[in-house]
Amino acid sequence: MAHSSITVTVYRGSNEIGGNCVELATAKSRLIVDAGMPLSEMADSGTFKRRKADRDYLIYCGAILPIPGLLAPGPKIDGILLSQAHGDHFGLIEYTLPDIPIYLSGGASKMLMSGALFAGQSELLRSRRKVLVPGKPRRMGDFNVTAFLTDHSSYGSAAFLIEAGGKRIVYTGDLRLHDREPGMAQDLLKAIHQSPLDLLILEGTSLSRGKEPKRGEKDVEEQLVQSLKQARGLALAMFSPQNVDRLATCYRAAINSGRTLVLDPYAAFILHLVKGECAVPDPFQSKHIRIFLAESLLRSVAGPRLQALIPRMRKANISRAEILAAPGNFLMIFREWMYERIFEMDMPPGSRFVDSYWARSTDTQPRLEALRARLEESGCAFDLVHGSGHIYYQDMIDFIKLAKPRKLMPIHTSGAHALTKNFSSLIEAGSTIEI
C-alpha cells in the first residue's frame, strides 16, 4: 500500500477538559472526531442548559468555530465520529451542517435518544445517524474506521482506530481501566498491536488531578452501603442515569442495605433500553425496583413517545405517600426538580443526600451547591460518593507503554505537561501536524 500523510488538526480539547473537536484529513477525505460543547457553556448539573444556546452567542464566545464544511460552508466532510453521549463530546452536533453523517455506537445512540426525551438535549436525526458495529471496519472516504467500546461513565462510549494510506491513528475518547470492563481496553490494545501505531490521541482528564487513589464501582458500592446504613430516613442519590454502571451500583447497594430502589422514568427507560446488552435488572420485573411516575411526564416531550411503556411503569409505580410513609425503606434516584415539586422542600426526618456526579461538583457548580445547602437546611445529611469515569494516571502510563505509539497527543486535559518526562514522543495538542 502506498503511504500518504494524514493531517491532524485539534480545534478544541487542547489545554481544557471537554469540548473535543478534532479533524483528520487526507488529500481527498475529511473526518471530524467529536463536536463537543465546551464545559463553560453546559449547565452546572452536568447536562445542557434547558434553553437552547443562541448560535450567534456561541460564535461570539468561541464555542462554535468557523470550521469549513462542519459549522460553516466549505469542502465536504465524510463523517463525524461521535465517541459518546456526554455533551462535551456531542453538544455542537445540532449546529453542524445537516448533510454530514454521524457515526456512533448503538449504545451511544440510545443515550442520545433518552437525553432528548428526558434531559432537554437535542435529538440526533435518524437521517444522520449511522450505527457502528464494534470491531467491524467501516469505509468513510479514504479512511477505514473501526469502533471499540470503552469503559466510561457514559454508556456506549467508544474509541476509534482510524486507518488511511498505511497510517494508523487511535482516538481513545474517554475511557478507564480500573473498573468492571477490563476486556474492553484489552480488545482495543489487541487491535493496536496488529501493526505499528503512528499516533495515539489519548484522553488525559486525570493528568491535572495528580496521582489520585483508584476508586472503582466496587468502592462506590461499599461506601454507598455504609451511607445507606447510616440513614434513618429516605436516601437520595443524584447522578446521570446514563451512567449505567452507577445505576447497577445503586441497585446492588439498595439490596445489600435492605432498601428498594426507586427510579424516575428517565432511569427506568435507560435500564429498559440496555437490559439485553449488559448485566442490569429489568426495571419492570425486579422486585427490588419501584418507579415514581410523576403525572407531569404525560404532559412532557417524553409522554407521547412512551405510551407503550407507561402501563408497565404504572404497574411498578410507587406514590409519594408510600415513600413518605416508610422513607427508610427506599433509595431514590434524585433529580433537582423533585425537591420542590415532590417533597415541597420538606424532607423526611433522617434523610441522606448522596451526590454521585463527580468529585468537585458542589465546589464548582453553583446550582448543585445551592441544592445541597437547601437540603442540609431541611435536616438532610450529605455524602459525596463517587468513582471516576476517567483513566487514572498510572493506568494512563501503562496504556501508553502497551500501545507503543510513535507519537502521543494528550487531549481533554489541562495537564498534558505531566507526561513530558515519561514520553519523548509527546506532541502538543492544538496545533496542526502531519503523520
Buried (B, 14 or more C-beta within 10 A) or exposed (E): EEEEBBBBBBBBBBBBBBBBBBBBBBEEBBBBBBBBBBBEBBBBBBBBBEEEBEEEEBBEEEBBBEBEBBBEEEEEBBBBBBBBBBBBBBBBBBBBBEEBEBBBBBBBBBBBBBBBBBBBBBBBEEEBBBBBEBBEBBEBBBBBBBBBBBBBBBBBBBBBBBBBBEBBBBBBBBBBBBBBBEEBBEBBBEBBEEEEBBBBBBBBBBBEBEEEEBBBBBBBBBBBBEBBEEBEBBBBBBBBBBBBBBBBBBBBBBBBBEBBBBBBBBBBBBBBBBBEEBEBBBBBEBEEBBBBBBEEBEEBEBBEEBEEBBEBBEEBEBEBEBBBEEBBBBBBBBBBEBBEEBBEEEBBEBBBBBBBBBBEBBEEBEEBEEBBEBBEEBEBBBBBBBBBBBBBBBBBBBBBEEBBBEBBBBBBBBBBBBBEEEBEBBBEBBEEBEB
